[in-house]
Structures are given as C-alpha cells and as structure tokens.
Amino acid sequence: MKTVVLCSGGMDSVVALYEAHSRHEVLTVLSFDYGSKHNAREIPMAAYHADVLGIPHKVIELPFINQTFSSHLLQSGGAIPDGHYAEENMRQTVVPFRNGIMLAIAAGFAESQEAEGLVIAAHSGDHAIYPDCREPFMEAMHRAVESGTYAKVQILRPFVHRDKAWIARRGHELDIDFRNTWSCYKGGDTHCGTCGTCVERREAFLLAGVCDPTDYLATPPLPKAPESSSS
C-alpha cells in the first residue's frame, strides 16, 4: 500500500515510520509545526529518519494553533508540568483536537500524493489524557476520511492497542537509534527527565528491558502511575 506517515520525530512516530517502511511503500514523511515548545527539537529528528530511509520529508506549518489555542504544550502556554504522563495535571498539555486537525489535513495531502493509507502512531498509553487518540475517535475519523476521499484513504493505526514499552521493543528489533528521537515537552537542549513525556519514555525503556540511550538532566525515581484516570 502507498502510504504517508505522520512523524513528529518522537519515538512512537519514528517506530511507526520504520514499521510502515517494512510493510508498505512510504511516499512521504509528514510533520506539522504548530508552535509547540518542542517542535524545534522533534522535527529535525523526523527529517533525519526520513533521510536515512530515503523518503521525502514535508513540514506543514500551522501557526494558528499556537496563536489561538490554549495548551501548556504551546509556546504561548504556561509551564510544562512534571509527573506521570497519566496524571490529571498532564491534561494541561493537551492541544485541543490536534489529531483531528492534523489527520484532516494529512488526508487531503495523502490523496494529493495518490496514497492509499495514512499512518499515525497513537498508542494505548495516550488514551488516558488524549480523547483524540482513543480508538472510538480514530475509528470515526477513519470512516470520515475513507468516505470523504475519492481514493478511500485508510487511517492505519498499528499501535492503538499497544503500549509504549511494546513500541520500545519493536523499535529495538528494527535497529532504530533512539538517540535520534525526541520526547521532552520542555524543548530544551537535553531531555529534562521529569516531565510527563520524559517519565513515560524512561518507563517504557525500563519495562521493555531495552537500554535507554537518552541523556537526561535528572533521573529521579519514576513516579507511580495513578490508579485510574477519567476518560
């Protein structure tokens, strides 16, 4: 299948890119610059892996998100909280309907590229705080994109029932250099080690039994996940 892969440059989307490359014909690696605090750190990672695989890389700029949306993840937002990824305070980093917006744009791009599939790396660990990563949303968006394109473009979500530890193991099997991926929401020169995405990254490598090559500013004991999260 001819596909376009959404790749931010984080470890999940990079693994999804290599997984897609092993199974499909990837026409383009697509990234979005929407004004997040870490876009400048992530996007070069996506470009690096696209270059490694010999696939064109395209960046679509969405400045209106940073200018008009409310989220601590954005440059216009407040400070990134520390703690476990699934905690309630991490909802402050949710960019409203981000995946819906990006998938809609990517669907038009994919059809323009004569692609049949669109790959997104949403995984089960995202579900606690991201309504637009959950399978009911993804299934609804899949139906909308399929019915709204002449090519009946399919949204491929290979990790939607997988966790991040599985993704780390799969990336290790695919010989991905995780040093060339970025997770930290704070967007500094080095992963902080304490924000929700750094905690999730550290936890994933630990649970996967895979060596974590990431440099962190701090590696305090990992916080426990909350017993339950509201949906």
N, C-alpha and C positions, 0 to 999 in steps of 0.2 A: 504494500500500500504506500502511496505517496503521502508523506506527512509533513506538517510543520510542527516544530517542538517549541513550546513556551519554556524559555530558560532564563531564569533570573540571574543565575550564577551561584545560587545556593546549592548545598549538597544534594537535596532532593531532586531538583530540576536537572542538575548535571547528570545524576544517575539515570533519570528518565531519558535524557538525551542519548546516553550510551546504550541504554536498553532499546530505545527506538531504533537507533542506528544498527543494532544487531538483528532487528526483526523487519525493518521497513526501509524504504528509500526516503531519507530525510532531505527535503528540498531547501529548507531554511530554518535557522535557529532564530527565534524571535524573542526580543527583550523589550521591556517597557521602562522608560524613565519617567516616573510620575512624581518625583520630588521627595522620595523617602530619604531618611538620614543615611541609609547605607547603599543607595543606588550606585554611587560613585565607586564603591568597593566591590559590589556584586557584578555589575555589567562587564567590567574587564575580564572577570572570570568566565562569563558566558562566551565572550569573544575568544578567549584563549582556547576553550574546548572546541568551539566551532572550527577554529583554525587547525587544531590537532586532527580533527576528523575530516577536514577539507570541505566544510559545509559553509555556505554564505551565512553571515550574521547580519540581522537587521534590528535596529533600535527605533522604536516608535515613541516619540515624546508626548506626554500627556500632562503639560504644566498646569492645567485647570484643576487637577486633583489636589496638588499642593496649595493652590491658590484659594480653593473654595471648600474643600472637605475638612472635617475635623478628625484628627487622629494624632496621637503622640509619635507615631511612626514617621510622620511627615516632617520636613524641615520647618514647617510653620507651626508644628505642635509642641507639646511640652516634653519634659524629660522622659526617657525610656525607663520603665520600672525594672527592678531586679526581682528575682524569684522564679518559681517553677512556671513553665510555659502554660500549664493548665489552670493557673490561679485566676481568680476573678479580675485582679488588677491588670492582667495582660490584655483584657478587653480594650484598654486604653490605646493599644497599638493596632487595633483592627481598623483598616481603611474601608469605610462603608461600600459594600457591593463591588469591591475591587475586582474579584474574579469574574463577576458578571460583565463588567465593563470591558475587561481585557479579553475575555472569551468572545464577546460580540465583535470587537474589532479584529481579533485574530481569525474569526470565522470568515469575515469579508476578505481578509488578507489571504487566507488559505485558499478560498475559492478563486481569487485572482491569480494565485500561483498554480491553479489546477491540481491542488492537493485534495486528497480524499479523507484525510484524517488530521486531527489536531490533538497533540499530546500535552496533557497537563499533569503535574506531579503531586496533586493534592493527596494527602495520606491520612490515615485514621487518627493520628495524633493531633492533626489540625482541628478536628471536629469539635473539640471542647469549647473553643472560643470563636471559630470562624463558621458562621452559618452558610457562607458561600463556598465551603469546602466539603460539606456533607453530601452524602450520596443522593438524598432526595432533591437537593438543588442541582447537583451535577446531572442527574437523570433528566430533570426538567429542562435544563439548559441544552443537554444533548438532543432532546426532542425538538426544541425550538430551532437549534442550528441545523439539524437534519431537515426539518420541514421548511426552513427559510432559505435554503441554498439549492440551486439547481443541481449541484454535484452531490447533494445529500451528505455534506461533510459530517463525519463522525467525531465526537469528542472521545478520545481514548484516555482513560484514567487508570493506568495499570497499578497504581499504588493505593487506590482509595480504600482498600481493605487491608493494607499493610501498615506496619508501624515504622518508626524511623530507625529502629535497630535492624529491622529486616533490610531497609534501604542501605544502611551502612554495610551490612554483609554483602548485599548484591553489588554494591559499588566496589568492594574489595575483590569480589570474584571477577569483576570487569576490569580490574587493574587501574582504577581511577586514582589519580593523585589528588587526594582530598585537601592537600595544602593549597591547591588552586581552586578552592571553593570558599564562599563567604557566607557566614550566618549572622554575625553580631549586628543587632539592630542599632547600636550606638554609632556605628560607622567610623570608628577611629582607625588608627594605623594598625592596631592589634586587637584581636578578639578580647572583649572585656572578661569573659568567663563567668559573669554573674547575671546578665540579663536573661530573660526567658529563653531566647533562642540559643544563647551560648550554653545554658543549662541543658536544654533539650539535645544539643549537639554532643556535649560531654557525656550525657546519659546514654545516648544512642550508641556511641562507640563502646562504652563500658558494657552495656547489655549485649552488644553484638560480639564481644570478645575480639574486637579489631583494634589495632593500635591507632590511637588518635594522634595525628601528626601536627595538630593545631597548636600554635603559640597563643597562650592566654596571659593576660595581665595578672589574673588571680585565679586560683583553683581551690576555693574553699569547699568544704563538704557539700555534696549536692543536696538541695532541699528536697523534702519528700513531696510527692505529688498529692494534691488534695484528694480526699476520699471520694468526692463526687463533684461534678460540675453541672451547672444548669445549662440547658440547651437553647 
